[in-house]
Amino acid sequence: MSGAPSEIYAYCIRDDVSARVKIGHSRKPWNRLRQLQTGSSTKLRLVCQFLGGKYVERAFLQVNYARRVRVRGRVTEWIDDADEAVSKNFCAIASRWTPGTILCVRA
């Protein structure tokens, strides 16, 4: 091990058919995409990724809680993104994000 801190990315994966996104964190977002693709009957795509990890994920999930998809009354890990607002906001932040800065996300 090199002793360097591991790079954890925040990512946005989109299912264009259902217009849903998954915001998450991973050291290897492309591997996470492959894992999710295995369980999906529709094509998923990695919309955006950037260093930020679980803090960015948590902020987006809190702000977008009302958009979380529910199945049989239970909240899932997917967010309704029919208007593409979530994925566009995520990518806009990614283009300006510097790790270690404070993240303010508005619904």
C-alpha positions in Angstrom: 0.0 0.0 0.0 1.3 3.4 -0.9 -0.2 5.2 2.1 -1.9 7.7 -0.1 -5.6 8.4 0.7 -7.9 6.5 -1.6 -9.8 8.4 -4.1 -13.6 8.0 -3.7 -15.8 9.3 -6.4 -19.3 10.5 -6.3 -21.2 9.3 -9.4 -24.5 9.7 -11.2 -25.7 6.7 -13.2 -28.8 7.1 -15.3 -31.5 4.8 -16.7 -32.8 6.7 -19.7 -35.8 4.4 -20.1 -37.2 4.8 -16.6 -35.8 8.4 -16.3 -34.2 7.5 -13.0 -30.7 8.2 -11.6 -28.6 6.6 -8.9 -26.3 8.9 -7.0 -23.6 7.0 -5.1 -20.0 6.8 -4.2 -17.3 4.3 -5.2 -13.6 4.0 -5.7 -14.3 2.6 -9.2 -17.6 4.1 -10.6 -17.2 2.1 -13.9 -17.2 -1.1 -11.9 -20.3 0.0 -10.0 -22.0 0.7 -13.3 -21.2 -2.8 -14.5 -22.6 -4.2 -11.2 -25.8 -2.2 -11.6 -26.1 -3.1 -15.3 -26.1 -6.8 -14.4 -29.4 -6.4 -12.5 -31.0 -4.1 -15.1 -32.9 -5.0 -18.2 -32.3 -1.6 -19.7 -29.1 0.2 -20.6 -27.5 2.3 -17.9 -24.9 5.0 -18.4 -22.4 6.8 -16.2 -23.5 10.4 -16.6 -20.8 12.0 -14.4 -18.2 11.3 -11.7 -16.0 13.4 -9.6 -13.9 13.2 -6.4 -16.3 13.9 -3.5 -17.4 10.5 -2.2 -20.1 9.9 0.4 -20.5 13.5 1.4 -21.6 14.6 -2.0 -23.8 11.5 -2.2 -25.4 12.2 1.1 -26.1 15.9 0.3 -27.8 15.0 -3.0 -29.9 12.2 -1.5 -31.1 14.5 1.3 -32.0 17.4 -1.0 -33.7 15.1 -3.5 -35.5 12.9 -0.9 -38.9 13.8 -2.2 -37.9 12.5 -5.7 -36.7 9.1 -4.4 -38.6 6.3 -6.2 -40.9 4.3 -4.0 -41.8 0.7 -4.6 -44.6 -0.8 -2.5 -44.2 2.1 0.0 -40.5 1.6 0.4 -37.9 4.2 -0.6 -35.4 2.8 -3.2 -31.9 4.0 -4.1 -33.1 5.5 -7.3 -34.2 9.1 -7.9 -36.9 10.3 -10.4 -35.1 12.4 -13.0 -37.8 12.8 -15.6 -37.0 16.5 -16.0 -33.2 15.7 -15.9 -32.8 18.3 -13.1 -30.9 16.0 -10.8 -28.4 14.8 -13.3 -27.8 18.3 -14.7 -27.3 19.8 -11.3 -24.9 16.9 -10.3 -22.8 17.5 -13.5 -22.9 21.3 -13.0 -21.4 20.8 -9.5 -18.9 18.3 -10.8 -17.6 20.8 -13.3 -16.8 23.3 -10.5 -16.1 21.0 -7.5 -12.8 21.0 -5.6 -12.4 18.3 -3.0 -12.4 19.7 0.5 -14.7 22.6 -0.3 -18.1 23.0 1.3 -21.0 21.7 -0.7 -24.3 23.5 -0.6 -27.0 21.8 -2.7 -30.5 23.2 -3.2 -33.5 21.4 -4.4 
